[in-house]
Amino acid sequence: MNFKFSTLLIFVGSFLFAQTGGGMWIPTELNEKEMKKMGMNISAKDIFNSQKASIKDAIAHFGGGCTSEVISPQGLLLTNHHCGYSQIQSHSTLQNNYLQDGFWAKSMRDELANPGLTATFIIDIQEVTSEVLTGENTTDNVIKENIKTIVNKTKKENWQEAFVKPFYKGNKYYLFITETYRDVRLVGAPPSSIGKFGSDTDNWVWPRHTGDFSLFRIYADKNNRPAEYSPENIPYKPKHFLPINIKGLEKNDFTFVFGFPGLTDEYLPASAIEQTVKTLNPAKVEVRDEALKIMDAYMKQDQNIKIKYASKYASIANYWKNMIGVNQGIKKSGAIQIKRDYEQRLLNKIREKCKTEKSERCVQYPSMIEDLNQLYQKIEHYNLAKAYFDEAIYRNSETFRIALTLSDLSKNEGQVSDEFRNRVSDYLKSLYKDYEPQVDKDVSLAVWNLYKKNVPAEFQPDNINITAEDLDTSIITGGRKINQISLIENPKLFLSQGNLKEILNADPLIQKIKAIESAYSAKASPKRISLQNKIDDLLKKYMKAQMDFMQDEKKFFPDANSTLRVTYGKVNGYAPRDAVYYDNTTYLKGVMEKYVPGDYEFDVPEKLRSLYAKKDYGVYAKNGKMPVNFIATNHTTGGNSGSPALDADGNLVGLNFDRVWEGTMSDLYYDPEISRNIMVDARYILFIIDKYANADRLIKEMKLVK
């Protein structure tokens, strides 16, 4: 090999091996040396320390699905607008439309309670692999018992919780000790024309111009401990809160993101990626596409429906567009072939090593990739049935989802406790609050037709078809009352009737959904689960093989599983296609360039236009321009929404809220050339709070670093 070329490869390889290779790292196992080489000024102990205050004490799991961070000594909590969307929506009415107009509490007395909303902090993380995996042939039952023992003997306070999760496909295990606060109140949110600017058109894309943030506050009891909502609770006093850097970052500056990424599958074989791209994602996109078209048409016609369906529509649209982006990114990056080439290199190393080594792994490893390929081929039509069942019957039709719930109730009504019945009635009450029968009827019929057409006939019940009449006359849609009681109007009273099982079994729609679910459960689900269990067993070995033989080629971080992680990188633009380059920062000028008066995605509030015209940016401008969003090479995913973007000193510089569309496939394959996370610049957040909302009481709580 040519020496100069070899040297270049070593240099490029080491660069890819570092920050451009992605990674969601357990915060107790950070590579401090690498992070400092990239520009970090603080220590790993400043980021995570179980013995004294550190940055991790400012990071909270928000509602179990997003991330948030404490930004004041009075428990002020920052997260995304879309993470607080359902809370903002739940407080909105036609008279007080906080989605449209925004909300800013004038004082702590005006901050709004949100029953069920939580903020969870991580107190400690400990590896417990040796205690969980006590032998070579540890069974699932033994693992469960070992985990139970570990949790039971864990030292913690009465108000804290402990749990153990698997990592690296079950090759390692970690213990987490947590503290959950249950009184989290809405403090402030910009109008959707700022917090959701660009809406669905701009979702998952760059350049972006969105003020995707909202503010909450954690309240605690008089001892600063978690407590249910009470007017007597006081603002939480955090162990640590994040100062905010208003100088901003420049291109190539170091940054890291701290949060709770949801789910990734970075170590799947090529056959699994191929099935996702060619079969499963197209099916899911097809169902969501139908639902979104129908909902959108109704929302454009009726403002009340728009308010009711805003959160539901956003939720469905989010991963509809994500899946489209994933497919495009996988194809553009050539990820499937790259995975195949990687698998061949792995097999070559195994075979070479096993020429001289006689061990159990030399018996198991050589055939595992071909075995996985065959299993994925066998499971494909079962996975397709699951995709359609999940999307058409469970997720995108509220009517069908209610029917599934009531079907379970009808099968077990004699054994159902009053507590369970009350939980079901509470669930239905919350769901019916934003339910429009005609909208969901049209959605239900459309997604049912896709299910009937595309699910293999062997997994469907015989002679079943759902009609408009079934929906019109069902107790679920309010088409029929029993004893003058409407399920929609009074779920609790309806479900308290003595002959409930008879009532539910007499409803044709419930019976048809029961037949559909029974056919799927009997004919598709057991075989799919059996095959998936075999796949999971092999994936554990496949993961172990990669860690055994490919350490010289790549660094292994565990897949995301909604536990606390750190990802780090640098501020940088990217080239999405030939002759096109996107810079790393957008400005308020871009908001005005996209402005379309009266448009539900691109309207701009008059006050924001006025501030722009006057260039009234306060201390938050950069060279006379107002920064809005920026991008970096941090490896993020769902769950990182609301995560703080931090500078080299651990100060808040931005708020993570999205990824670029070309890089959404990073859940399956991280490509350093095009994978970028998108963040709201902290200066734009402060500008909106200060100059737009005149909420200077909140600014005074914070610590600004100039």
Secondary structure, DSSP 8 states (H G I E B T S, - for coil): --HHHHHHHHHHHHHHHTGGG---B-GGG--HHHHHHHT--S-HHHH--SSS--GGGGEEEETTTEEEEE-STT-EEEE-TTTSHHHHHHT--SSS-HHHH-EE-SSGGG-B--TT--EEEEEEEEE-HHHH--STT--HHHHHHHHHHHHHH----TTEEEEEEEEGGGTEEEEEEEEEE-EEEEEEE--HHHHTTTHHHHTT-SS------EEEEEEE-TTS------TT-EE---S----EESS---TT-EEEEEE---B--TT--HHHHHHIIIIIHHHHHHHHHHHHHHHHHHHHH-HHHHHHHHHHHHHHHHHHHHHHHHHHHHHHHTHHHHHHHHHHHHHHHHHHHTTT--SHHHHHGGGHHHHHHHHHHHHHHHHHHHHHIIIIIIIS-HHHHHHHHHHHHHHHGGG--HHHHHHHHHHHHHHHTT--HHHHHHHHHHHHHHHHHHS-GGGS-TT----HHHHHT-TTTTS--BTTB-TTT-HHHHHT-TTHHHHHHT-HHHHHHHHHHHHHHHHTHHHHHHHHHHHHHHHHHHHHHHHHH-TTT-------BSS-EEEEEEB--EEEETTEEE-SEEEHHHHHHH--TT-TTT---HHHHHHHHHT--GGG-BTTB-EEEEEE-----TT-TT-EEE-TTS-EEEEEEEE-GGGGGGGT---TTT--EEEEEHHHHHHIIIIIT--HHHHHHS-EE-
